[in-house]
Amino acid sequence: MAEEDVGATSIADSSQRDALADGIIGLLKPAVDEMDSRVAGVRESQQELRSYIDTLAEELKQLSTMQSLPVDLDPYVKKLANARRRVALVVSLMQTVQDRLTRIQQSVAKETSRRKALAAVQPS
């Protein structure tokens, strides 16, 4: 009789933990999904910005070599190169963040499917 009480308590505790875990997963999943999509958008815009900076730097170099300009463009080319380097660092950081978010999503999906499988196996 005591073993049945322990088993029933264990099942009740387990179902409460599962319900709590499902609630937490349900709460976090939309936020993680939204962050992932925003990180992807930022990465794309940073890569586009880097491309524009590269194009502008090349055009300034060509202008500088083709004509004798009253303004020295070298400092501006250097500033663009510095900006490009910073953008590249941000892109790298954003890639790291997106990779982390992807791992979190995979972990959440795996845990959710595991819990659903356990719930299907356990009798109600």
Contact map, one row per residue, 1 for C-alpha under 8 A:
1111100000000000000000000000000000000000000000000000000000000000000000000000000000000000000000000000000000000000000000000000
1111110000000000000000000000000000000000000000000000000000000000000000000000000000000000000000000000000000000000000000000000
1111111000000000000000000000000000000000000000000000000000000000000000000000000000000000000000000000000000000000000000000000
1111111100000000000000000000000000000000000000000000000000000000000000000000000000000000000000000000000000000000000000000000
1111111110000000000000000000000000000000000000000000000000000000000000000000000000000000000000000000000000000000000000000000
0111111111000000000000000000000000000000000000000000000000000000000000000000000000000000000000000000000000000000000000000000
0011111111100000000000000000000000000000000000000000000000000000000000000000000000000000000000000000000000000000000000000000
0001111111110000000000000000000000000000000000000000000000000000000000000000000000000000000000000000000000000000000000000000
0000111111111000000000000000000000000000000000000000000000000000000000000000000000000000000000000000000000000000000000000000
0000011111111100000000000000000000000000000000000000000000000000000000000000000000000000000000000000000000000000000000000000
0000001111111110000000000000000000000000000000000000000000000000000000000000000000000000000000000000000000000000000000000000
0000000111111111000000000000000000000000000000000000000000000000000000000000000000000000000000000000000000000000000000000000
0000000011111111100000000000000000000000000000000000000000000000000000000000000000000000000000000000000000000000000000000000
0000000001111111110000000000000000000000000000000000000000000000000000000000000000000000000000000000000000000000000000000000
0000000000111111111000000000000000000000000000000000000000000000000000000000000000000000000000000000000000000000000000000000
0000000000011111111100000000000000000000000000000000000000000000000000000000000000000000000000000000000000000000000000000000
0000000000001111111110000000000000000000000000000000000000000000000000000000000000000000000000000000000000000000000000000000
0000000000000111111111000000000000000000000000000000000000000000000000000000000000000000000000000000000000000000001000000000
0000000000000011111111100000000000000000000000000000000000000000000000000000000000000000000000000000000000000000000000000000
0000000000000001111111110000000000000000000000000000000000000000000000000000000000000000000000000000000000000000000000000000
0000000000000000111111111000000000000000000000000000000000000000000000000000000000000000000000000000000000000000000000000000
0000000000000000011111111100000000000000000000000000000000000000000000000000000000000000000000000000000000000001000000000000
0000000000000000001111111110000000000000000000000000000000000000000000000000000000000000000000000000000000000000000000000000
0000000000000000000111111111000000000000000000000000000000000000000000000000000000000000000000000000000000000000000000000000
0000000000000000000011111111100000000000000000000000000000000000000000000000000000000000000000000000000000010001000000000000
0000000000000000000001111111110000000000000000000000000000000000000000000000000000000000000000000000000000000000000000000000
0000000000000000000000111111111000000000000000000000000000000000000000000000000000000000000000000000000000000000000000000000
0000000000000000000000011111111100000000000000000000000000000000000000000000000000000000000000000000000000000000000000000000
0000000000000000000000001111111110000000000000000000000000000000000000000000000000000000000000000000000010010000000000000000
0000000000000000000000000111111111000000000000000000000000000000000000000000000000000000000000000000000000000000000000000000
0000000000000000000000000011111111100000000000000000000000000000000000000000000000000000000000000000000000000000000000000000
0000000000000000000000000001111111110000000000000000000000000000000000000000000000000000000000000000100110000000000000000000
0000000000000000000000000000111111111000000000000000000000000000000000000000000000000000000000000000000010000000000000000000
0000000000000000000000000000011111111100000000000000000000000000000000000000000000000000000000000000000000000000000000000000
0000000000000000000000000000001111111110000000000000000000000000000000000000000000000000000000000000100000000000000000000000
0000000000000000000000000000000111111111000000000000000000000000000000000000000000000000000000000100110000000000000000000000
0000000000000000000000000000000011111111100000000000000000000000000000000000000000000000000000000000000000000000000000000000
0000000000000000000000000000000001111111110000000000000000000000000000000000000000000000000000000000000000000000000000000000
0000000000000000000000000000000000111111111000000000000000000000000000000000000000000000000001001100000000000000000000000000
0000000000000000000000000000000000011111111100000000000000000000000000000000000000000000000001000100000000000000000000000000
0000000000000000000000000000000000001111111110000000000000000000000000000000000000000000000000000000000000000000000000000000
0000000000000000000000000000000000000111111111000000000000000000000000000000000000000000000001000000000000000000000000000000
0000000000000000000000000000000000000011111111100000000000000000000000000000000000000000001001100000000000000000000000000000
0000000000000000000000000000000000000001111111110000000000000000000000000000000000000000000000000000000000000000000000000000
0000000000000000000000000000000000000000111111111000000000000000000000000000000000000000000000000000000000000000000000000000
0000000000000000000000000000000000000000011111111100000000000000000000000000000000000011011000000000000000000000000000000000
0000000000000000000000000000000000000000001111111110000000000000000000000000000000000011001000000000000000000000000000000000
0000000000000000000000000000000000000000000111111111000000000000000000000000000000000000000000000000000000000000000000000000
0000000000000000000000000000000000000000000011111111100000000000000000000000000000000010000000000000000000000000000000000000
0000000000000000000000000000000000000000000001111111110000000000000000000000000000010011000000000000000000000000000000000000
0000000000000000000000000000000000000000000000111111111000000000000000000000000000000000000000000000000000000000000000000000
0000000000000000000000000000000000000000000000011111111100000000000000000000000000000000000000000000000000000000000000000000
0000000000000000000000000000000000000000000000001111111110000000000000000000000110110000000000000000000000000000000000000000
0000000000000000000000000000000000000000000000000111111111000000000000000000000110010000000000000000000000000000000000000000
0000000000000000000000000000000000000000000000000011111111100000000000000000000000000000000000000000000000000000000000000000
0000000000000000000000000000000000000000000000000001111111110000000000000000000000000000000000000000000000000000000000000000
0000000000000000000000000000000000000000000000000000111111111000000000000000100110000000000000000000000000000000000000000000
0000000000000000000000000000000000000000000000000000011111111100000000000000000000000000000000000000000000000000000000000000
0000000000000000000000000000000000000000000000000000001111111110000000000000000000000000000000000000000000000000000000000000
0000000000000000000000000000000000000000000000000000000111111111000000001000100000000000000000000000000000000000000000000000
0000000000000000000000000000000000000000000000000000000011111111100000001100100000000000000000000000000000000000000000000000
0000000000000000000000000000000000000000000000000000000001111111110000000000000000000000000000000000000000000000000000000000
0000000000000000000000000000000000000000000000000000000000111111111000000000000000000000000000000000000000000000000000000000
0000000000000000000000000000000000000000000000000000000000011111111110011000000000000000000000000000000000000000000000000000
0000000000000000000000000000000000000000000000000000000000001111111100000000000000000000000000000000000000000000000000000000
0000000000000000000000000000000000000000000000000000000000000111111100000000000000000000000000000000000000000000000000000000
0000000000000000000000000000000000000000000000000000000000000011111110000000000000000000000000000000000000000000000000000000
0000000000000000000000000000000000000000000000000000000000000001111111000000000000000000000000000000000000000000000000000000
0000000000000000000000000000000000000000000000000000000000000001001111110000000000000000000000000000000000000000000000000000
0000000000000000000000000000000000000000000000000000000000000000000111110000000000000000000000000000000000000000000000000000
0000000000000000000000000000000000000000000000000000000000000000000011111000000000000000000000000000000000000000000000000000
0000000000000000000000000000000000000000000000000000000000000001000011111110000000000000000000000000000000000000000000000000
0000000000000000000000000000000000000000000000000000000000011001000000111111100000000000000000000000000000000000000000000000
0000000000000000000000000000000000000000000000000000000000001000000000011111110000000000000000000000000000000000000000000000
0000000000000000000000000000000000000000000000000000000000000000000000011111111000000000000000000000000000000000000000000000
0000000000000000000000000000000000000000000000000000000000000000000000001111111100000000000000000000000000000000000000000000
0000000000000000000000000000000000000000000000000000000010011000000000001111111110000000000000000000000000000000000000000000
0000000000000000000000000000000000000000000000000000000000000000000000000111111111000000000000000000000000000000000000000000
0000000000000000000000000000000000000000000000000000000000000000000000000011111111100000000000000000000000000000000000000000
0000000000000000000000000000000000000000000000000000110010000000000000000001111111110000000000000000000000000000000000000000
0000000000000000000000000000000000000000000000000000110010000000000000000000111111111000000000000000000000000000000000000000
0000000000000000000000000000000000000000000000000000000000000000000000000000011111111100000000000000000000000000000000000000
0000000000000000000000000000000000000000000000000000100000000000000000000000001111111110000000000000000000000000000000000000
0000000000000000000000000000000000000000000000000100110000000000000000000000000111111111000000000000000000000000000000000000
0000000000000000000000000000000000000000000000000000000000000000000000000000000011111111100000000000000000000000000000000000
0000000000000000000000000000000000000000000000000000000000000000000000000000000001111111110000000000000000000000000000000000
0000000000000000000000000000000000000000000001101100000000000000000000000000000000111111111000000000000000000000000000000000
0000000000000000000000000000000000000000000001100100000000000000000000000000000000011111111100000000000000000000000000000000
0000000000000000000000000000000000000000000000000000000000000000000000000000000000001111111110000000000000000000000000000000
0000000000000000000000000000000000000000000001000000000000000000000000000000000000000111111111000000000000000000000000000000
0000000000000000000000000000000000000000001001100000000000000000000000000000000000000011111111100000000000000000000000000000
0000000000000000000000000000000000000000000000000000000000000000000000000000000000000001111111110000000000000000000000000000
0000000000000000000000000000000000000000000000000000000000000000000000000000000000000000111111111000000000000000000000000000
0000000000000000000000000000000000000011011000000000000000000000000000000000000000000000011111111100000000000000000000000000
0000000000000000000000000000000000000000001000000000000000000000000000000000000000000000001111111110000000000000000000000000
0000000000000000000000000000000000000000000000000000000000000000000000000000000000000000000111111111000000000000000000000000
0000000000000000000000000000000000000010000000000000000000000000000000000000000000000000000011111111100000000000000000000000
0000000000000000000000000000000000010011000000000000000000000000000000000000000000000000000001111111110000000000000000000000
0000000000000000000000000000000000000000000000000000000000000000000000000000000000000000000000111111111000000000000000000000
0000000000000000000000000000000000000000000000000000000000000000000000000000000000000000000000011111111100000000000000000000
0000000000000000000000000000000100110000000000000000000000000000000000000000000000000000000000001111111110000000000000000000
0000000000000000000000000000000000010000000000000000000000000000000000000000000000000000000000000111111111000000000000000000
0000000000000000000000000000000000000000000000000000000000000000000000000000000000000000000000000011111111100000000000000000
0000000000000000000000000000000100000000000000000000000000000000000000000000000000000000000000000001111111110000000000000000
0000000000000000000000000000100110000000000000000000000000000000000000000000000000000000000000000000111111111000000000000000
0000000000000000000000000000000000000000000000000000000000000000000000000000000000000000000000000000011111111100000000000000
0000000000000000000000000000000000000000000000000000000000000000000000000000000000000000000000000000001111111110000000000000
0000000000000000000000001000100000000000000000000000000000000000000000000000000000000000000000000000000111111111000000000000
0000000000000000000000000000000000000000000000000000000000000000000000000000000000000000000000000000000011111111100000000000
0000000000000000000000000000000000000000000000000000000000000000000000000000000000000000000000000000000001111111110000000000
0000000000000000000000000000000000000000000000000000000000000000000000000000000000000000000000000000000000111111111000000000
0000000000000000000001001000000000000000000000000000000000000000000000000000000000000000000000000000000000011111111100000000
0000000000000000000000000000000000000000000000000000000000000000000000000000000000000000000000000000000000001111111110000000
0000000000000000000000000000000000000000000000000000000000000000000000000000000000000000000000000000000000000111111111000000
0000000000000000010000000000000000000000000000000000000000000000000000000000000000000000000000000000000000000011111111100000
0000000000000000000000000000000000000000000000000000000000000000000000000000000000000000000000000000000000000001111111110000
0000000000000000000000000000000000000000000000000000000000000000000000000000000000000000000000000000000000000000111111111000
0000000000000000000000000000000000000000000000000000000000000000000000000000000000000000000000000000000000000000011111111100
0000000000000000000000000000000000000000000000000000000000000000000000000000000000000000000000000000000000000000001111111110
0000000000000000000000000000000000000000000000000000000000000000000000000000000000000000000000000000000000000000000111111110
0000000000000000000000000000000000000000000000000000000000000000000000000000000000000000000000000000000000000000000011111110
0000000000000000000000000000000000000000000000000000000000000000000000000000000000000000000000000000000000000000000001111111
0000000000000000000000000000000000000000000000000000000000000000000000000000000000000000000000000000000000000000000000111111
0000000000000000000000000000000000000000000000000000000000000000000000000000000000000000000000000000000000000000000000000111
